[in-house]
Amino acid sequence: MNLNPTESAITSVEELGKIVLATRKSQGLTQADIAGLSNSGNRFIVDLEKGKPTLQMQKALEVLALLGLELVVRPKDSK
């Protein structure tokens, strides 16, 4: 898996969490910063970065957007 968020195919919530963690750190933000800016609890950010499989998808999408990331779904064969 590529941790470069310019384009990464992810196959697990753990991989998504690693991208969120790497992006947050590269932007100099703390988990508390992201929790406050996304109106979620710090526990949610911790769980997201650890790849907890039962996370709320909408909240995860909101955190991605806050970090300047987006989730794109496309057929596997296309680039």
mmCIF file of the N, C-alpha and C atoms, coordinates in Angstrom:
data_MODEL
# 
_entry.id   MODEL 
# 
loop_
_atom_site.group_PDB 
_atom_site.id 
_atom_site.type_symbol 
_atom_site.label_atom_id 
_atom_site.label_alt_id 
_atom_site.label_comp_id 
_atom_site.label_asym_id 
_atom_site.label_entity_id 
_atom_site.label_seq_id 
_atom_site.pdbx_PDB_ins_code 
_atom_site.Cartn_x 
_atom_site.Cartn_y 
_atom_site.Cartn_z 
_atom_site.occupancy 
_atom_site.B_iso_or_equiv 
_atom_site.pdbx_formal_charge 
_atom_site.auth_seq_id 
_atom_site.auth_comp_id 
_atom_site.auth_asym_id 
_atom_site.auth_atom_id 
_atom_site.pdbx_PDB_model_num 
ATOM 1   N N  . MET A 1 1  ? 0.837   -1.180 0.000   1.00 0.00 ? 1  MET A N  1 
ATOM 2   C CA . MET A 1 1  ? 0.000   0.000  0.000   1.00 0.00 ? 1  MET A CA 1 
ATOM 3   C C  . MET A 1 1  ? 0.881   1.243  0.000   1.00 0.00 ? 1  MET A C  1 
ATOM 4   N N  . ASN A 1 2  ? 0.486   2.207  -0.758  1.00 0.00 ? 2  ASN A N  1 
ATOM 5   C CA . ASN A 1 2  ? 1.192   3.475  -0.871  1.00 0.00 ? 2  ASN A CA 1 
ATOM 6   C C  . ASN A 1 2  ? 0.594   4.462  0.135   1.00 0.00 ? 2  ASN A C  1 
ATOM 7   N N  . LEU A 1 3  ? 1.418   5.043  1.005   1.00 0.00 ? 3  LEU A N  1 
ATOM 8   C CA . LEU A 1 3  ? 0.915   6.030  1.969   1.00 0.00 ? 3  LEU A CA 1 
ATOM 9   C C  . LEU A 1 3  ? 0.862   7.431  1.398   1.00 0.00 ? 3  LEU A C  1 
ATOM 10  N N  . ASN A 1 4  ? 1.221   7.582  0.132   1.00 0.00 ? 4  ASN A N  1 
ATOM 11  C CA . ASN A 1 4  ? 1.122   8.879  -0.526  1.00 0.00 ? 4  ASN A CA 1 
ATOM 12  C C  . ASN A 1 4  ? -0.343  9.107  -0.869  1.00 0.00 ? 4  ASN A C  1 
ATOM 13  N N  . PRO A 1 5  ? -0.984  10.107 -0.247  1.00 0.00 ? 5  PRO A N  1 
ATOM 14  C CA . PRO A 1 5  ? -2.412  10.288 -0.472  1.00 0.00 ? 5  PRO A CA 1 
ATOM 15  C C  . PRO A 1 5  ? -2.781  10.864 -1.836  1.00 0.00 ? 5  PRO A C  1 
ATOM 16  N N  . THR A 1 6  ? -1.793  11.045 -2.748  1.00 0.00 ? 6  THR A N  1 
ATOM 17  C CA . THR A 1 6  ? -2.168  11.545 -4.059  1.00 0.00 ? 6  THR A CA 1 
ATOM 18  C C  . THR A 1 6  ? -3.042  10.531 -4.778  1.00 0.00 ? 6  THR A C  1 
ATOM 19  N N  . GLU A 1 7  ? -2.784  9.263  -4.573  1.00 0.00 ? 7  GLU A N  1 
ATOM 20  C CA . GLU A 1 7  ? -3.673  8.215  -5.073  1.00 0.00 ? 7  GLU A CA 1 
ATOM 21  C C  . GLU A 1 7  ? -3.271  6.904  -4.448  1.00 0.00 ? 7  GLU A C  1 
ATOM 22  N N  . SER A 1 8  ? -4.160  6.322  -3.667  1.00 0.00 ? 8  SER A N  1 
ATOM 23  C CA . SER A 1 8  ? -3.887  5.066  -2.996  1.00 0.00 ? 8  SER A CA 1 
ATOM 24  C C  . SER A 1 8  ? -5.097  4.163  -3.077  1.00 0.00 ? 8  SER A C  1 
ATOM 25  N N  . ALA A 1 9  ? -4.890  2.950  -3.556  1.00 0.00 ? 9  ALA A N  1 
ATOM 26  C CA . ALA A 1 9  ? -5.949  1.951  -3.513  1.00 0.00 ? 9  ALA A CA 1 
ATOM 27  C C  . ALA A 1 9  ? -5.882  1.309  -2.135  1.00 0.00 ? 9  ALA A C  1 
ATOM 28  N N  . ILE A 1 10 ? -6.959  1.383  -1.394  1.00 0.00 ? 10 ILE A N  1 
ATOM 29  C CA . ILE A 1 10 ? -6.969  0.794  -0.063  1.00 0.00 ? 10 ILE A CA 1 
ATOM 30  C C  . ILE A 1 10 ? -7.871  -0.423 -0.056  1.00 0.00 ? 10 ILE A C  1 
ATOM 31  N N  . THR A 1 11 ? -7.485  -1.394 0.751   1.00 0.00 ? 11 THR A N  1 
ATOM 32  C CA . THR A 1 11 ? -8.261  -2.623 0.829   1.00 0.00 ? 11 THR A CA 1 
ATOM 33  C C  . THR A 1 11 ? -8.715  -2.926 2.253   1.00 0.00 ? 11 THR A C  1 
ATOM 34  N N  . SER A 1 12 ? -8.410  -2.039 3.180   1.00 0.00 ? 12 SER A N  1 
ATOM 35  C CA . SER A 1 12 ? -8.836  -2.261 4.565   1.00 0.00 ? 12 SER A CA 1 
ATOM 36  C C  . SER A 1 12 ? -8.990  -0.927 5.285   1.00 0.00 ? 12 SER A C  1 
ATOM 37  N N  . VAL A 1 13 ? -9.718  -0.968 6.380   1.00 0.00 ? 13 VAL A N  1 
ATOM 38  C CA . VAL A 1 13 ? -9.884  0.215  7.208   1.00 0.00 ? 13 VAL A CA 1 
ATOM 39  C C  . VAL A 1 13 ? -8.541  0.578  7.843   1.00 0.00 ? 13 VAL A C  1 
ATOM 40  N N  . GLU A 1 14 ? -7.712  -0.413 8.117   1.00 0.00 ? 14 GLU A N  1 
ATOM 41  C CA . GLU A 1 14 ? -6.378  -0.138 8.677   1.00 0.00 ? 14 GLU A CA 1 
ATOM 42  C C  . GLU A 1 14 ? -5.553  0.714  7.719   1.00 0.00 ? 14 GLU A C  1 
ATOM 43  N N  . GLU A 1 15 ? -5.610  0.402  6.431   1.00 0.00 ? 15 GLU A N  1 
ATOM 44  C CA . GLU A 1 15 ? -4.870  1.195  5.443   1.00 0.00 ? 15 GLU A CA 1 
ATOM 45  C C  . GLU A 1 15 ? -5.396  2.623  5.390   1.00 0.00 ? 15 GLU A C  1 
ATOM 46  N N  . LEU A 1 16 ? -6.702  2.781  5.444   1.00 0.00 ? 16 LEU A N  1 
ATOM 47  C CA . LEU A 1 16 ? -7.292  4.119  5.461   1.00 0.00 ? 16 LEU A CA 1 
ATOM 48  C C  . LEU A 1 16 ? -6.811  4.887  6.686   1.00 0.00 ? 16 LEU A C  1 
ATOM 49  N N  . GLY A 1 17 ? -6.790  4.211  7.826   1.00 0.00 ? 17 GLY A N  1 
ATOM 50  C CA . GLY A 1 17 ? -6.325  4.838  9.055   1.00 0.00 ? 17 GLY A CA 1 
ATOM 51  C C  . GLY A 1 17 ? -4.882  5.305  8.963   1.00 0.00 ? 17 GLY A C  1 
ATOM 52  N N  . LYS A 1 18 ? -4.041  4.501  8.328   1.00 0.00 ? 18 LYS A N  1 
ATOM 53  C CA . LYS A 1 18 ? -2.630  4.877  8.172   1.00 0.00 ? 18 LYS A CA 1 
ATOM 54  C C  . LYS A 1 18 ? -2.484  6.112  7.289   1.00 0.00 ? 18 LYS A C  1 
ATOM 55  N N  . ILE A 1 19 ? -3.313  6.207  6.274   1.00 0.00 ? 19 ILE A N  1 
ATOM 56  C CA . ILE A 1 19 ? -3.277  7.385  5.394   1.00 0.00 ? 19 ILE A CA 1 
ATOM 57  C C  . ILE A 1 19 ? -3.745  8.621  6.160   1.00 0.00 ? 19 ILE A C  1 
ATOM 58  N N  . VAL A 1 20 ? -4.809  8.476  6.948   1.00 0.00 ? 20 VAL A N  1 
ATOM 59  C CA . VAL A 1 20 ? -5.303  9.592  7.756   1.00 0.00 ? 20 VAL A CA 1 
ATOM 60  C C  . VAL A 1 20 ? -4.212  10.041 8.734   1.00 0.00 ? 20 VAL A C  1 
ATOM 61  N N  . LEU A 1 21 ? -3.583  9.092  9.403   1.00 0.00 ? 21 LEU A N  1 
ATOM 62  C CA . LEU A 1 21 ? -2.517  9.409  10.360  1.00 0.00 ? 21 LEU A CA 1 
ATOM 63  C C  . LEU A 1 21 ? -1.358  10.138 9.677   1.00 0.00 ? 21 LEU A C  1 
ATOM 64  N N  . ALA A 1 22 ? -0.888  9.598  8.566   1.00 0.00 ? 22 ALA A N  1 
ATOM 65  C CA . ALA A 1 22 ? 0.242   10.207 7.855   1.00 0.00 ? 22 ALA A CA 1 
ATOM 66  C C  . ALA A 1 22 ? -0.099  11.611 7.362   1.00 0.00 ? 22 ALA A C  1 
ATOM 67  N N  . THR A 1 23 ? -1.314  11.784 6.851   1.00 0.00 ? 23 THR A N  1 
ATOM 68  C CA . THR A 1 23 ? -1.735  13.088 6.347   1.00 0.00 ? 23 THR A CA 1 
ATOM 69  C C  . THR A 1 23 ? -1.864  14.095 7.479   1.00 0.00 ? 23 THR A C  1 
ATOM 70  N N  . ARG A 1 24 ? -2.467  13.655 8.581   1.00 0.00 ? 24 ARG A N  1 
ATOM 71  C CA . ARG A 1 24 ? -2.618  14.548 9.743   1.00 0.00 ? 24 ARG A CA 1 
ATOM 72  C C  . ARG A 1 24 ? -1.251  15.026 10.230  1.00 0.00 ? 24 ARG A C  1 
ATOM 73  N N  . LYS A 1 25 ? -0.332  14.089 10.376  1.00 0.00 ? 25 LYS A N  1 
ATOM 74  C CA . LYS A 1 25 ? 1.004   14.451 10.865  1.00 0.00 ? 25 LYS A CA 1 
ATOM 75  C C  . LYS A 1 25 ? 1.735   15.366 9.882   1.00 0.00 ? 25 LYS A C  1 
ATOM 76  N N  . SER A 1 26 ? 1.571   15.092 8.576   1.00 0.00 ? 26 SER A N  1 
ATOM 77  C CA . SER A 1 26 ? 2.255   15.936 7.584   1.00 0.00 ? 26 SER A CA 1 
ATOM 78  C C  . SER A 1 26 ? 1.726   17.359 7.590   1.00 0.00 ? 26 SER A C  1 
ATOM 79  N N  . GLN A 1 27 ? 0.495   17.541 8.062   1.00 0.00 ? 27 GLN A N  1 
ATOM 80  C CA . GLN A 1 27 ? -0.097  18.868 8.155   1.00 0.00 ? 27 GLN A CA 1 
ATOM 81  C C  . GLN A 1 27 ? 0.143   19.520 9.518   1.00 0.00 ? 27 GLN A C  1 
ATOM 82  N N  . GLY A 1 28 ? 0.872   18.818 10.378  1.00 0.00 ? 28 GLY A N  1 
ATOM 83  C CA . GLY A 1 28 ? 1.202   19.368 11.689  1.00 0.00 ? 28 GLY A CA 1 
ATOM 84  C C  . GLY A 1 28 ? 0.024   19.466 12.643  1.00 0.00 ? 28 GLY A C  1 
ATOM 85  N N  . LEU A 1 29 ? -0.960  18.601 12.462  1.00 0.00 ? 29 LEU A N  1 
ATOM 86  C CA . LEU A 1 29 ? -2.157  18.630 13.294  1.00 0.00 ? 29 LEU A CA 1 
ATOM 87  C C  . LEU A 1 29 ? -2.116  17.511 14.328  1.00 0.00 ? 29 LEU A C  1 
ATOM 88  N N  . THR A 1 30 ? -2.739  17.754 15.474  1.00 0.00 ? 30 THR A N  1 
ATOM 89  C CA . THR A 1 30 ? -2.864  16.722 16.499  1.00 0.00 ? 30 THR A CA 1 
ATOM 90  C C  . THR A 1 30 ? -4.214  16.021 16.342  1.00 0.00 ? 30 THR A C  1 
ATOM 91  N N  . GLN A 1 31 ? -4.347  14.893 17.027  1.00 0.00 ? 31 GLN A N  1 
ATOM 92  C CA . GLN A 1 31 ? -5.646  14.217 17.029  1.00 0.00 ? 31 GLN A CA 1 
ATOM 93  C C  . GLN A 1 31 ? -6.712  15.122 17.626  1.00 0.00 ? 31 GLN A C  1 
ATOM 94  N N  . ALA A 1 32 ? -6.344  15.872 18.654  1.00 0.00 ? 32 ALA A N  1 
ATOM 95  C CA . ALA A 1 32 ? -7.300  16.804 19.276  1.00 0.00 ? 32 ALA A CA 1 
ATOM 96  C C  . ALA A 1 32 ? -7.713  17.901 18.298  1.00 0.00 ? 32 ALA A C  1 
ATOM 97  N N  . ASP A 1 33 ? -6.774  18.370 17.469  1.00 0.00 ? 33 ASP A N  1 
ATOM 98  C CA . ASP A 1 33 ? -7.112  19.373 16.451  1.00 0.00 ? 33 ASP A CA 1 
ATOM 99  C C  . ASP A 1 33 ? -8.185  18.833 15.513  1.00 0.00 ? 33 ASP A C  1 
ATOM 100 N N  . ILE A 1 34 ? -7.961  17.640 15.004  1.00 0.00 ? 34 ILE A N  1 
ATOM 101 C CA . ILE A 1 34 ? -8.900  17.036 14.051  1.00 0.00 ? 34 ILE A CA 1 
ATOM 102 C C  . ILE A 1 34 ? -10.239 16.758 14.720  1.00 0.00 ? 34 ILE A C  1 
ATOM 103 N N  . ALA A 1 35 ? -10.206 16.272 15.946  1.00 0.00 ? 35 ALA A N  1 
ATOM 104 C CA . ALA A 1 35 ? -11.454 15.999 16.666  1.00 0.00 ? 35 ALA A CA 1 
ATOM 105 C C  . ALA A 1 35 ? -12.273 17.279 16.816  1.00 0.00 ? 35 ALA A C  1 
ATOM 106 N N  . GLY A 1 36 ? -11.623 18.362 17.191  1.00 0.00 ? 36 GLY A N  1 
ATOM 107 C CA . GLY A 1 36 ? -12.329 19.623 17.365  1.00 0.00 ? 36 GLY A CA 1 
ATOM 108 C C  . GLY A 1 36 ? -12.857 20.184 16.061  1.00 0.00 ? 36 GLY A C  1 
ATOM 109 N N  . LEU A 1 37 ? -12.036 20.148 15.030  1.00 0.00 ? 37 LEU A N  1 
ATOM 110 C CA . LEU A 1 37 ? -12.441 20.699 13.733  1.00 0.00 ? 37 LEU A CA 1 
ATOM 111 C C  . LEU A 1 37 ? -13.547 19.882 13.066  1.00 0.00 ? 37 LEU A C  1 
ATOM 112 N N  . SER A 1 38 ? -13.605 18.584 13.362  1.00 0.00 ? 38 SER A N  1 
ATOM 113 C CA . SER A 1 38 ? -14.605 17.723 12.721  1.00 0.00 ? 38 SER A CA 1 
ATOM 114 C C  . SER A 1 38 ? -15.812 17.468 13.622  1.00 0.00 ? 38 SER A C  1 
ATOM 115 N N  . ASN A 1 39 ? -15.840 18.138 14.772  1.00 0.00 ? 39 ASN A N  1 
ATOM 116 C CA . ASN A 1 39 ? -16.941 17.947 15.728  1.00 0.00 ? 39 ASN A CA 1 
ATOM 117 C C  . ASN A 1 39 ? -17.145 16.483 16.096  1.00 0.00 ? 39 ASN A C  1 
ATOM 118 N N  . SER A 1 40 ? -16.044 15.781 16.264  1.00 0.00 ? 40 SER A N  1 
ATOM 119 C CA . SER A 1 40 ? -16.114 14.398 16.729  1.00 0.00 ? 40 SER A CA 1 
ATOM 120 C C  . SER A 1 40 ? -15.244 14.289 17.974  1.00 0.00 ? 40 SER A C  1 
ATOM 121 N N  . GLY A 1 41 ? -15.331 13.180 18.647  1.00 0.00 ? 41 GLY A N  1 
ATOM 122 C CA . GLY A 1 41 ? -14.516 12.988 19.834  1.00 0.00 ? 41 GLY A CA 1 
ATOM 123 C C  . GLY A 1 41 ? -13.105 12.535 19.485  1.00 0.00 ? 41 GLY A C  1 
ATOM 124 N N  . ASN A 1 42 ? -12.192 12.763 20.397  1.00 0.00 ? 42 ASN A N  1 
ATOM 125 C CA . ASN A 1 42 ? -10.819 12.309 20.205  1.00 0.00 ? 42 ASN A CA 1 
ATOM 126 C C  . ASN A 1 42 ? -10.771 10.796 20.023  1.00 0.00 ? 42 ASN A C  1 
ATOM 127 N N  . ARG A 1 43 ? -11.648 10.086 20.735  1.00 0.00 ? 43 ARG A N  1 
ATOM 128 C CA . ARG A 1 43 ? -11.688 8.621  20.632  1.00 0.00 ? 43 ARG A CA 1 
ATOM 129 C C  . ARG A 1 43 ? -11.965 8.193  19.180  1.00 0.00 ? 43 ARG A C  1 
ATOM 130 N N  . PHE A 1 44 ? -12.847 8.913  18.490  1.00 0.00 ? 44 PHE A N  1 
ATOM 131 C CA . PHE A 1 44 ? -13.148 8.571  17.097  1.00 0.00 ? 44 PHE A CA 1 
ATOM 132 C C  . PHE A 1 44 ? -11.898 8.692  16.242  1.00 0.00 ? 44 PHE A C  1 
ATOM 133 N N  . ILE A 1 45 ? -11.127 9.744  16.421  1.00 0.00 ? 45 ILE A N  1 
ATOM 134 C CA . ILE A 1 45 ? -9.915  9.950  15.624  1.00 0.00 ? 45 ILE A CA 1 
ATOM 135 C C  . ILE A 1 45 ? -8.903  8.847  15.925  1.00 0.00 ? 45 ILE A C  1 
ATOM 136 N N  . VAL A 1 46 ? -8.744  8.517  17.185  1.00 0.00 ? 46 VAL A N  1 
ATOM 137 C CA . VAL A 1 46 ? -7.844  7.420  17.564  1.00 0.00 ? 46 VAL A CA 1 
ATOM 138 C C  . VAL A 1 46 ? -8.283  6.126  16.884  1.00 0.00 ? 46 VAL A C  1 
ATOM 139 N N  . ASP A 1 47 ? -9.581  5.816  16.963  1.00 0.00 ? 47 ASP A N  1 
ATOM 140 C CA . ASP A 1 47 ? -10.101 4.589  16.352  1.00 0.00 ? 47 ASP A CA 1 
ATOM 141 C C  . ASP A 1 47 ? -9.941  4.594  14.838  1.00 0.00 ? 47 ASP A C  1 
ATOM 142 N N  . LEU A 1 48 ? -10.171 5.754  14.202  1.00 0.00 ? 48 LEU A N  1 
ATOM 143 C CA . LEU A 1 48 ? -10.014 5.862  12.754  1.00 0.00 ? 48 LEU A CA 1 
ATOM 144 C C  . LEU A 1 48 ? -8.568  5.576  12.362  1.00 0.00 ? 48 LEU A C  1 
ATOM 145 N N  . GLU A 1 49 ? -7.632  6.186  13.051  1.00 0.00 ? 49 GLU A N  1 
ATOM 146 C CA . GLU A 1 49 ? -6.224  6.003  12.717  1.00 0.00 ? 49 GLU A CA 1 
ATOM 147 C C  . GLU A 1 49 ? -5.738  4.585  13.003  1.00 0.00 ? 49 GLU A C  1 
ATOM 148 N N  . LYS A 1 50 ? -6.392  3.902  13.920  1.00 0.00 ? 50 LYS A N  1 
ATOM 149 C CA . LYS A 1 50 ? -6.031  2.507  14.221  1.00 0.00 ? 50 LYS A CA 1 
ATOM 150 C C  . LYS A 1 50 ? -6.736  1.519  13.295  1.00 0.00 ? 50 LYS A C  1 
ATOM 151 N N  . GLY A 1 51 ? -7.691  2.011  12.510  1.00 0.00 ? 51 GLY A N  1 
ATOM 152 C CA . GLY A 1 51 ? -8.387  1.146  11.563  1.00 0.00 ? 51 GLY A CA 1 
ATOM 153 C C  . GLY A 1 51 ? -9.516  0.324  12.157  1.00 0.00 ? 51 GLY A C  1 
ATOM 154 N N  . LYS A 1 52 ? -10.196 0.866  13.146  1.00 0.00 ? 52 LYS A N  1 
ATOM 155 C CA . LYS A 1 52 ? -11.331 0.155  13.745  1.00 0.00 ? 52 LYS A CA 1 
ATOM 156 C C  . LYS A 1 52 ? -12.391 -0.100 12.670  1.00 0.00 ? 52 LYS A C  1 
ATOM 157 N N  . PRO A 1 53 ? -12.769 -1.355 12.462  1.00 0.00 ? 53 PRO A N  1 
ATOM 158 C CA . PRO A 1 53 ? -13.670 -1.693 11.344  1.00 0.00 ? 53 PRO A CA 1 
ATOM 159 C C  . PRO A 1 53 ? -15.125 -1.265 11.516  1.00 0.00 ? 53 PRO A C  1 
ATOM 160 N N  . THR A 1 54 ? -15.526 -0.841 12.697  1.00 0.00 ? 54 THR A N  1 
ATOM 161 C CA . THR A 1 54 ? -16.933 -0.487 12.909  1.00 0.00 ? 54 THR A CA 1 
ATOM 162 C C  . THR A 1 54 ? -17.160 1.016  13.013  1.00 0.00 ? 54 THR A C  1 
ATOM 163 N N  . LEU A 1 55 ? -16.299 1.800  12.394  1.00 0.00 ? 55 LEU A N  1 
ATOM 164 C CA . LEU A 1 55 ? -16.436 3.254  12.431  1.00 0.00 ? 55 LEU A CA 1 
ATOM 165 C C  . LEU A 1 55 ? -17.639 3.734  11.626  1.00 0.00 ? 55 LEU A C  1 
ATOM 166 N N  . GLN A 1 56 ? -18.157 4.885  11.989  1.00 0.00 ? 56 GLN A N  1 
ATOM 167 C CA . GLN A 1 56 ? -19.238 5.506  11.224  1.00 0.00 ? 56 GLN A CA 1 
ATOM 168 C C  . GLN A 1 56 ? -18.654 6.093  9.942   1.00 0.00 ? 56 GLN A C  1 
ATOM 169 N N  . MET A 1 57 ? -19.162 5.637  8.820   1.00 0.00 ? 57 MET A N  1 
ATOM 170 C CA . MET A 1 57 ? -18.627 6.041  7.526   1.00 0.00 ? 57 MET A CA 1 
ATOM 171 C C  . MET A 1 57 ? -18.744 7.548  7.296   1.00 0.00 ? 57 MET A C  1 
ATOM 172 N N  . GLN A 1 58 ? -19.859 8.150  7.640   1.00 0.00 ? 58 GLN A N  1 
ATOM 173 C CA . GLN A 1 58 ? -20.038 9.588  7.402   1.00 0.00 ? 58 GLN A CA 1 
ATOM 174 C C  . GLN A 1 58 ? -19.006 10.403 8.162   1.00 0.00 ? 58 GLN A C  1 
ATOM 175 N N  . LYS A 1 59 ? -18.759 10.039 9.400   1.00 0.00 ? 59 LYS A N  1 
ATOM 176 C CA . LYS A 1 59 ? -17.756 10.754 10.181  1.00 0.00 ? 59 LYS A CA 1 
ATOM 177 C C  . LYS A 1 59 ? -16.371 10.590 9.555   1.00 0.00 ? 59 LYS A C  1 
ATOM 178 N N  . ALA A 1 60 ? -16.069 9.386  9.098   1.00 0.00 ? 60 ALA A N  1 
ATOM 179 C CA . ALA A 1 60 ? -14.765 9.137  8.460   1.00 0.00 ? 60 ALA A CA 1 
ATOM 180 C C  . ALA A 1 60 ? -14.629 9.990  7.206   1.00 0.00 ? 60 ALA A C  1 
ATOM 181 N N  . LEU A 1 61 ? -15.688 10.086 6.407   1.00 0.00 ? 61 LEU A N  1 
ATOM 182 C CA . LEU A 1 61 ? -15.660 10.910 5.198   1.00 0.00 ? 61 LEU A CA 1 
ATOM 183 C C  . LEU A 1 61 ? -15.458 12.386 5.546   1.00 0.00 ? 61 LEU A C  1 
ATOM 184 N N  . GLU A 1 62 ? -16.065 12.834 6.633   1.00 0.00 ? 62 GLU A N  1 
ATOM 185 C CA . GLU A 1 62 ? -15.906 14.220 7.065   1.00 0.00 ? 62 GLU A CA 1 
ATOM 186 C C  . GLU A 1 62 ? -14.455 14.510 7.478   1.00 0.00 ? 62 GLU A C  1 
ATOM 187 N N  . VAL A 1 63 ? -13.820 13.563 8.149   1.00 0.00 ? 63 VAL A N  1 
ATOM 188 C CA . VAL A 1 63 ? -12.419 13.736 8.538   1.00 0.00 ? 63 VAL A CA 1 
ATOM 189 C C  . VAL A 1 63 ? -11.536 13.756 7.293   1.00 0.00 ? 63 VAL A C  1 
ATOM 190 N N  . LEU A 1 64 ? -11.806 12.862 6.340   1.00 0.00 ? 64 LEU A N  1 
ATOM 191 C CA . LEU A 1 64 ? -11.040 12.865 5.084   1.00 0.00 ? 64 LEU A CA 1 
ATOM 192 C C  . LEU A 1 64 ? -11.150 14.230 4.409   1.00 0.00 ? 64 LEU A C  1 
ATOM 193 N N  . ALA A 1 65 ? -12.354 14.749 4.307   1.00 0.00 ? 65 ALA A N  1 
ATOM 194 C CA . ALA A 1 65 ? -12.566 16.045 3.660   1.00 0.00 ? 65 ALA A CA 1 
ATOM 195 C C  . ALA A 1 65 ? -11.823 17.156 4.406   1.00 0.00 ? 65 ALA A C  1 
ATOM 196 N N  . LEU A 1 66 ? -11.853 17.105 5.712   1.00 0.00 ? 66 LEU A N  1 
ATOM 197 C CA . LEU A 1 66 ? -11.164 18.095 6.529   1.00 0.00 ? 66 LEU A CA 1 
ATOM 198 C C  . LEU A 1 66 ? -9.659  18.088 6.247   1.00 0.00 ? 66 LEU A C  1 
ATOM 199 N N  . LEU A 1 67 ? -9.110  16.904 5.983   1.00 0.00 ? 67 LEU A N  1 
ATOM 200 C CA . LEU A 1 67 ? -7.682  16.769 5.695   1.00 0.00 ? 67 LEU A CA 1 
ATOM 201 C C  . LEU A 1 67 ? -7.357  17.021 4.225   1.00 0.00 ? 67 LEU A C  1 
ATOM 202 N N  . GLY A 1 68 ? -8.391  17.334 3.423   1.00 0.00 ? 68 GLY A N  1 
ATOM 203 C CA . GLY A 1 68 ? -8.163  17.586 2.002   1.00 0.00 ? 68 GLY A CA 1 
ATOM 204 C C  . GLY A 1 68 ? -8.094  16.312 1.188   1.00 0.00 ? 68 GLY A C  1 
ATOM 205 N N  . LEU A 1 69 ? -8.678  15.236 1.705   1.00 0.00 ? 69 LEU A N  1 
ATOM 206 C CA . LEU A 1 69 ? -8.700  13.953 1.008   1.00 0.00 ? 69 LEU A CA 1 
ATOM 207 C C  . LEU A 1 69 ? -10.126 13.626 0.589   1.00 0.00 ? 69 LEU A C  1 
ATOM 208 N N  . GLU A 1 70 ? -10.264 12.761 -0.394  1.00 0.00 ? 70 GLU A N  1 
ATOM 209 C CA . GLU A 1 70 ? -11.589 12.295 -0.791  1.00 0.00 ? 70 GLU A CA 1 
ATOM 210 C C  . GLU A 1 70 ? -11.520 10.810 -1.089  1.00 0.00 ? 70 GLU A C  1 
ATOM 211 N N  . LEU A 1 71 ? -12.630 10.156 -0.912  1.00 0.00 ? 71 LEU A N  1 
ATOM 212 C CA . LEU A 1 71 ? -12.738 8.739  -1.196  1.00 0.00 ? 71 LEU A CA 1 
ATOM 213 C C  . LEU A 1 71 ? -13.356 8.591  -2.580  1.00 0.00 ? 71 LEU A C  1 
ATOM 214 N N  . VAL A 1 72 ? -12.671 7.888  -3.469  1.00 0.00 ? 72 VAL A N  1 
ATOM 215 C CA . VAL A 1 72 ? -13.143 7.692  -4.831  1.00 0.00 ? 72 VAL A CA 1 
ATOM 216 C C  . VAL A 1 72 ? -13.353 6.204  -5.061  1.00 0.00 ? 72 VAL A C  1 
ATOM 217 N N  . VAL A 1 73 ? -14.507 5.849  -5.592  1.00 0.00 ? 73 VAL A N  1 
ATOM 218 C CA . VAL A 1 73 ? -14.788 4.456  -5.908  1.00 0.00 ? 73 VAL A CA 1 
ATOM 219 C C  . VAL A 1 73 ? -14.811 4.313  -7.418  1.00 0.00 ? 73 VAL A C  1 
ATOM 220 N N  . ARG A 1 74 ? -14.065 3.336  -7.924  1.00 0.00 ? 74 ARG A N  1 
ATOM 221 C CA . ARG A 1 74 ? -14.002 3.100  -9.368  1.00 0.00 ? 74 ARG A CA 1 
ATOM 222 C C  . ARG A 1 74 ? -13.809 1.627  -9.594  1.00 0.00 ? 74 ARG A C  1 
ATOM 223 N N  . PRO A 1 75 ? -14.104 1.154  -10.805 1.00 0.00 ? 75 PRO A N  1 
ATOM 224 C CA . PRO A 1 75 ? -13.851 -0.254 -11.109 1.00 0.00 ? 75 PRO A CA 1 
ATOM 225 C C  . PRO A 1 75 ? -12.366 -0.559 -10.915 1.00 0.00 ? 75 PRO A C  1 
ATOM 226 N N  . LYS A 1 76 ? -12.076 -1.747 -10.434 1.00 0.00 ? 76 LYS A N  1 
ATOM 227 C CA . LYS A 1 76 ? -10.706 -2.134 -10.132 1.00 0.00 ? 76 LYS A CA 1 
ATOM 228 C C  . LYS A 1 76 ? -9.776  -2.061 -11.324 1.00 0.00 ? 76 LYS A C  1 
ATOM 229 N N  . ASP A 1 77 ? -10.259 -2.359 -12.509 1.00 0.00 ? 77 ASP A N  1 
ATOM 230 C CA . ASP A 1 77 ? -9.399  -2.412 -13.693 1.00 0.00 ? 77 ASP A CA 1 
ATOM 231 C C  . ASP A 1 77 ? -9.033  -1.052 -14.252 1.00 0.00 ? 77 ASP A C  1 
ATOM 232 N N  . SER A 1 78 ? -9.741  0.010  -13.881 1.00 0.00 ? 78 SER A N  1 
ATOM 233 C CA . SER A 1 78 ? -9.486  1.320  -14.473 1.00 0.00 ? 78 SER A CA 1 
ATOM 234 C C  . SER A 1 78 ? -8.408  2.068  -13.698 1.00 0.00 ? 78 SER A C  1 
ATOM 235 N N  . LYS A 1 79 ? -7.802  3.034  -14.333 1.00 0.00 ? 79 LYS A N  1 
ATOM 236 C CA . LYS A 1 79 ? -6.796  3.880  -13.677 1.00 0.00 ? 79 LYS A CA 1 
ATOM 237 C C  . LYS A 1 79 ? -7.135  5.315  -13.849 1.00 0.00 ? 79 LYS A C  1 
# 
